[in-house]
């Protein structure tokens, strides 16, 4: 059974930083696509960042240059380092894993990030 455990969310002031973590179990982690999606109140869930098994990354336009996704295959963990946070980054952030497009993804329960003074 696949389990994803997210941590690291919270309240931060504009301009601050947070690091999200997602630890996976029940999968061969190194083979999976890992990603963070986010969903702001009243809006659709959108991609924040993704990282493939070969380490290549992709970012949503609104977070480029501020967020960094990374993975530690030895710890079965994916990270999202978020810097220069803005109020519009406020959202629930969801961990996402997928073996490939031929398979259904798995989602974490989400962690709340609130950027406010």
C-alpha positions in Angstrom: 0.0 0.0 0.0 1.3 3.4 -1.0 1.6 6.0 1.7 2.7 9.6 1.4 3.4 11.6 4.5 3.8 15.4 4.0 5.3 17.8 6.5 6.7 21.3 6.8 3.7 23.5 6.1 2.7 26.4 8.3 2.4 30.2 8.6 5.2 32.4 7.3 5.5 36.1 6.6 5.9 37.4 3.0 9.5 37.1 1.9 10.1 34.1 4.2 11.0 30.5 3.5 9.6 27.0 4.1 10.7 23.5 3.2 8.1 20.9 2.6 8.9 17.2 2.8 7.0 14.1 1.5 8.1 10.7 2.5 6.8 7.7 0.5 6.4 4.1 1.4 5.1 1.1 -0.6 6.9 2.1 -3.8 10.3 1.7 -5.4 10.8 5.4 -4.9 13.7 5.9 -7.3 11.6 4.9 -10.3 8.8 7.3 -9.7 7.9 10.8 -10.9 7.5 13.0 -7.8 5.8 16.4 -7.8 4.1 19.0 -5.6 0.8 20.5 -6.6 -1.0 23.3 -4.9 -4.6 24.4 -4.6 -5.6 27.8 -3.4 -9.1 28.5 -2.1 -11.6 28.5 -4.9 -9.0 27.6 -7.5 -8.0 24.5 -9.4 -5.1 22.3 -8.3 -2.0 23.2 -10.3 1.5 22.0 -10.6 4.1 23.7 -8.5 7.1 21.5 -9.4 8.0 18.1 -10.5 11.1 15.9 -10.6 11.7 12.8 -12.7 13.6 9.7 -11.8 16.7 11.0 -13.6 16.6 14.2 -11.6 15.3 16.6 -14.3 12.9 19.2 -13.0 10.0 21.3 -14.1 8.3 24.3 -12.4 5.1 26.2 -12.7 5.7 29.7 -14.1 4.7 31.5 -10.9 7.3 29.7 -8.8 10.3 29.7 -11.1 13.4 31.1 -9.5 11.8 30.9 -6.0 11.1 27.2 -5.4 13.4 24.3 -5.7 12.3 20.6 -5.8 14.7 17.9 -4.9 14.7 14.2 -4.0 16.6 11.9 -1.8 16.2 8.3 -3.0 17.9 6.9 0.0 15.3 8.4 2.2 12.3 8.0 -0.1 11.7 11.7 0.3 11.0 14.6 -2.0 11.4 18.2 -0.9 10.1 21.6 -1.9 12.3 24.5 -0.8 10.2 27.6 -1.1 11.9 31.0 -0.8 10.7 34.6 -1.3 7.2 33.5 -0.4 4.2 35.7 -1.4 0.7 35.9 -0.2 -0.4 34.3 -3.5 1.5 31.2 -2.6 -1.0 30.5 0.1 -2.5 27.1 -0.7 -2.7 23.5 0.3 0.3 21.7 -1.1 -0.1 18.1 -2.2 2.6 15.5 -2.7 2.1 13.5 -6.0 3.8 10.3 -7.1 3.4 8.4 -10.4 5.2 5.5 -11.9 4.5 6.8 -15.5 1.6 8.2 -17.5 0.4 4.6 -17.9 -0.3 4.4 -14.2 -2.6 6.2 -11.9 -1.0 8.7 -9.5 -1.1 8.7 -5.8 -1.7 11.8 -3.7 -0.8 12.9 -0.2 -3.4 14.5 2.1 -1.9 17.9 1.7 -0.2 20.4 4.0 -1.4 24.0 4.4 1.0 26.9 3.6 -0.2 30.3 4.6 1.8 33.4 3.7 0.6 36.4 5.6 1.9 39.3 7.8 
